[in-house]
Amino acid sequence: MIRRTKNKTLKFAKNELKKLLVLDYRLLAERFRSDQFTSKQMTEEFKANPEFKDWYFKNYWALEKWRSI
């Protein structure tokens, strides 16, 4: 019984961390899109955080590409 509760707690914690990470990514992406960062700062952020870079290009860059068509 204790093991099952521990697994559920860990799963819940992982889900909450993932939600916070996505929220953090969204906030940073919105700052990028509102020109609060220079392109040099964006490049530095992408180099420092490759997971964010992948997420950003998957979720935002493709949308911008389609909007311009």
Secondary structure, DSSP 8 states (H G I E B T S, - for coil): -HHHHHHHHHHHHHHHHHHHHHHHHHHHHHHHHTT-S-HHHHHHHHHH-HHHHHHHIIIIIHHHHHHT-
